[in-house]
């Protein structure tokens, strides 16, 4: 499967629940230290670092509506909480990348895997061969999909139903639906529509994955994204149905 657990340098890490708690404790301590330092006139933490840590304080987050989606037409199916971590993007982590994955299985098997807390990985979206789009993690949040913590924090991950060695799995409906989705994400975060910012999982540093594989038609896909981008309105990532 294309998605892979979050890590600091491309290797899979365990204990996602513990790292969440540790992150919150570290963020709270950093904020307290930063506040004290400011009071005595010493700039210990830069303002952007405080903004980066603020989301980790328990109880501080953007308002969320249960079942809301970030992309019109997507069906909401929640991933397990163990396969992502809560964030406040793009305020805490800027989003500047879309990462293309292939499920190495059926649409249904990918949904089941992302609902499994033991899987320790999931993408924000899955696109089926018939063009259907399911969202499993809000774009606000960090999905464990790239196998690289920095890339997880700055990207939106999209799985595509199929196998990397079966070119027939990449249907016209899939390409078109995925291109519209990617174009909307790029418009929302002002991401350039180019191959530096729309990449395959194989291009993530440190990864051991090969998807989307040699049969993914990048020239075709990028042209479809560019066409869709001309009609993709920009909107707030915190609004549903964008």
N, C-alpha and C positions, 0 to 999 in steps of 0.2 A: 504494500500500500504506500502511496506517495507520502502521506503525512508521517512525521517523525517527532518524537518527544523533544521538548525544549532542552537545550544544553548551552553551556558557555562557549563551546568551541566546536560543535558538530558531533560530539559523542553523546549518546543517550544517557540521561541521568535519572536516578530513581528518587522516590520520596517526594512527589510533587506537593502533597499536602503539607509536609514539614517545611518546604521551601517557602510556601505562601506565608505561613506564620512567621518564619524568620524574616522574610521581606518586610512584613508589617512592623515587627519589632525594630528592625534596623531603621526603617523610615521614621518611626516615631521618635527614636533616639536622635536621629539626625535633625529632625525638626526642632526638638528641644534644644539641642546644642546650637543650632543655627539661630534660634530665637535669643538665647542667652548671649551669644557672641554679638548679635546685632545691638543688644541693649548696652553693651560696653564699648560699642563702636569698632569691633573687630570683625572684618568680613571673612568669617571662616568658611561659609558656604555661599556660593554664587546664587543669584536669584533663580537662574534656570535650573540649577540642581535642586533647589527647594521645590520648584514646580514639578520636577521629575519624581520627587519622593512623596509629594503631598497625597497622591492617590492611595498610598499604602496605609495611611492612617485609617483604622477601622471606622466605618460609618460615613466616610467622605467619598461620595461618588455621584455621577450624574444620575438624574432621575431615569428610571427604567420602567417600561411597560411590558408586562408579561406577554410573551408571544409576539412582540413587535419585531418586524424585519427591517433591514436597511435597504432592501432592494425590492421594488414593486414587482409582484408576481411570484416572489419566492415563498415557499412553504416553510414555516418554522417547525423544526424538530430539534429539541435541545440536546446538545452533547453532554456527556458526563462532566461534572465539575472538576474531575481529576485530569481532564484533557485540555484545560485552558486555565488562565488566571485573570482575575478581574483587574481592569485598568480603566483609564479615563482618556483614551486616545481621541483626538490627537493632542490633547493638552499635556499629557505626561510623556508620551512618545509620539513623535511625528511619524506619519504614515507616508512612505514614498516609494512603495514597491508592491507589485502583485506577483505572486509565485504560483506557477502552473504545476499541478500534480496529476498523476494518473492513478486510479484506485488499485489496479491489479486485482480486479474482482468486479462483482456486480454493484449496482447502485445500492441495493438493499444490504449487501454485506458491508459496504462502507458505512452506511447509517448505523448498523448494529455495532460495528467496531468503535465508532465514535461515541456511542452510548455506553460502551463498556469501560468502567473505571480502571480496569487493568490494562487497557490498551495504551494509555498514557500519551495519546496523540489524537489530533483532529484538525481539520481545516474549518475555515469560516463557512465555506460553501461547497456543495457538490452539484455538478451539472451532469445530467443523464444523457444517454444517447438519443433520447426522444426530445431533448431540449428543456426538460423540467429542471428547475433550480430549487434546491433545498438549502436553507440557512440553518446552521447548527450552533454558531457562536456569533455574538454581536461584534461588529467591527470595532466597537469601543474596547473590546477585550483582546488579550494576547492569546492566540491559539498556538498550541504546541504542534507545529507542522513542518518546520524547516530543518530541525536538528541543529540549530544555531540560535542562541538566545538573542543576539543583536538583530538578526534577520526576522525572528519571530516578532519582536517588539515593533518593528518598522514596516511590517507587511500585512497584506490580506492574502490568505491562501485559498485556492480554488482547486478542488479535486474534479477529475473527469472520469466518468465510468468507462472502464475498458482495460485492455492490456497493452503494454508498450510494444509488443511484437505483433500486434494485430491491427494493421492500418485501417481495416474495415470498421473498427470500433469507433473511429473518429468521424462521426457522421456530420452531414451538412447542418442538421438541427443542433448538434452539440456545438460546433464551431460558432454558429450564429448566436446562440443563446449565451455562450461564454463570452463572446466578443462584446455583446451588449452589456453584460455584467461588468466586465473589465473596464469598458469605456465609462460606465457610470461611476465606478470606484475612482478612476483617474480624474474625472471631473470633480468629484466631491473633495478630493485631497490635493488637487492641482498637480497630479503626477504626470510627468511627460510621457507621451505615448511613444516609447522607443524601447529597444531591447536592453538598455541599461536599467530600466525600471520595471519592465515586464519580463520576467525570467522563468526558467524552468528549475525544478527542484535540483536537478543535476548541477546547476550553476552556483548553488549555495556553497560557500567555503566550508570544507570539512565534512560534507555529506557523503554517504556511501550509496545514495540512490541514483538511478539513471533516468527517472522520468522527467519529462514526458516521452523521452525516447526518440529514436531516429525517424519514426513515421509521423511525428507531429509536424504539421506544415506551418512553420513559423511565418513564412512570407504571406501565406494566405491568412493566417490568424491576425497578424499585425495589420494587414490591409482592412480586414473586417472591423477591427477595433478602431482604426482611424475613421472609417466611414461612420461607425456608430457614435464616435466621439463628437462629430459635428452636430449631433442632435441631443447630446447628453447634458442636461442641465446640472449646474453645481448646486449642492444643497448641504445642509448640516448633517454630519454623520450620526448625530444623536436623535434625528427625527426618523420615525418609521415610514416605510413606503417610499423612501427616497429614490 
